[in-house]
Amino acid sequence: MAVRVKTTVTLKAEAKCPSHSRADISIRDLEFAIDEPTERGGTNLGPTPTDTALAALIGCTNVIGHKCAKSLGVDVGKLDISASCDFDRRGVTLNEEIEVPFQSITLVVRSDGAASTTELERVGDEVEKFCPLSKLFENGGTQLNVTWEKA
């Protein structure tokens, strides 16, 4: 008998928010803080919400990148990923409603594996199709610029 895989699952998170800036998040059996830096009235116990969103894109690119590489038979080895984001702060400072606060994000994905430049480009094309965080940003109007290159 074949096992049917669920196509939709429910993701859950809980938070205790002990201050105006900090949220102590619980997901599965993990706990971490999202917080503002001290210069913005926080306690700097974790990344900001916007930093967390950028970090989630990096993490998703890594996971989906490895899955895509494996399905293509491409050796990407270990990946190093850097991100740079043009972020419009007028919304978070309550100056003006901003439709696309993450205006553009540039990711540079460096592979230390045996993959050729052409193979890395193929992996990147596949990641663009399947990475949920990439889709979230792009469908929200963010210009994503992703480069896959050899380390």
Secondary structure, 3 states (H helix, E strand, C coil): CCCCCCCCCCCCCEEECCCCCCEEEEECCEEEEECCCHHHCCCCCCCCHHHHHHHHHHHHHHHHHHHHHHHHCCCCCCEEEEEEEEECCCCCCCCCCCCCCEEEEEEEEEECCCCCHHHHHHHHHHHHHHCHHHHHHHHCCCEEEEEEEEC
